[in-house]
Amino acid sequence: MTKLAWHDLKAHELRDLAKRDAVVILPVGSTEQHGPHLPVQVDALLATEVSLAAARLLSDEGEPVVVAPTVWVGLAEHHMSFGGTITLDFPTFHAVLRCVCSSILRHGFRRLLLLNGHGGNVAAMTVIVGELKRELEADIATATYWTLPKAAASFAEILDVQRNVRHAGEAETSMLLHLKPELVDLEAAAAIDPPLEGLGAQDGIYRWRPIADFTESGVIGAPNAASAEKGAKLLAAAASSLAEAISGDALWPSR
């Protein structure tokens, strides 16, 4: 079986992948509370698993690809009141991503896709990637796995209550039930009645608010509608959408 994780490869194998113009997928997540029923690793885990699954699809088609070590911490100040959360400020987050991307590029890789798995990172990563592309003069792009158009359309069909990912709701709970069911506490999920919506802009206006303003449990969504079967389908849809985007010519104009 082809090794696709950076950590599993030897230095000379990574040098060879760089010579082959391999795409590097860098998962970026967060370590934060996910209610009373899910572990704090959710966002980092899901970004990693989607990246690896997409890499397998690409590798099967002959595309050289490697998945870099996951950046497991992001911008999660809005979760701090619930405990269990580790957050960075924006300058530090920017600096970490800059150093990781710069290190990868110095080894000869020229194509990077930063795959985001945390809603609180979206706006920041859009800005950061734009700056890094200009500064480092490389093809650097970012995507959030559940907002890729084909993934979003599939998620809406797979989910019964939600249309897409919320926080520790139907989608994330389903994917954890598929990947690590031993870490999911369904009894704790059954004891809460979280709102289905929250965070983001209200009436077209955004102002920062902690997630505790929207939910007493730290959950937004419908975890009690989750199932492992849905989780497998969601992960497959996200991986397929990501692999298709990476293999497309439009993403790498300088190739």
Phi, psi and omega in degrees: 000135180293133177278128186242346181269129180311316183295339182270351186260156174270161185302318182291330177291323177291323176298320179295321178296321177298319179296334179271009180060043180294145171282136174254123174260123180250105177288136178231121184233222180197158172241109189202161177302139174230054177071190183276358189240349182237153179284164183286352183275001191310305187295319178292318180298312184292321176300321179294312184294320177296319179299313181295319180294319176296320179298322178297318178297315180295317180298322179297334179267005177089009180275123176291130187204149176215146179255116182289162176301138185290135169277107192269002182229143181215216182261103187225030180304327183291350178257356190299330184293343181268353181083167176075000188256140172240127184231156171250160167271169186299313181301322180290317178301314178301315182294319179298311181296322178298314182294318180295312181297318180298319179299315180298315182293327180295342178269004174106352176289146182234353182234118181234135172238115178271111182265116182270142178234017184222126183302325181290350180266347194303303184298317182296317182292328176298315179292313184298315182296322176299317179291319182292324179300317180288317184291315186267352176053053179220165177279099180237128180225167176222153176210151171254126196300326184275354177258355171302131190308313182290325176295315180300318179295318179293319180301319180297329179280325184283319184282148182262326185251313178270163173261338181203192182290133167242207184253109179064026183265213185301315185290305183295321178295321178298315181294324176291324177298328177283317187276313186218068184301334181292345180262001182257127179256092183291332177294319178294323178294322182293339185273358182244158177228077187282162173289156180274339182226160177165171183066179179074190182285146176244119181055037177081003181240130178254133166219144184293133174216144176291153181297337178297340176290341185252336188209136178282334185266347187087006183247140169230117183134200187230074183298334182286353175265004186282156172206154179296325179298315176298320181301317178297319180293320179297315181295319179296319180295318180295317181295317180297317180296318179294315180299319180296319179295318182293324183280350182285148182291332186293334183285334186237073186296336183267004184288000000 
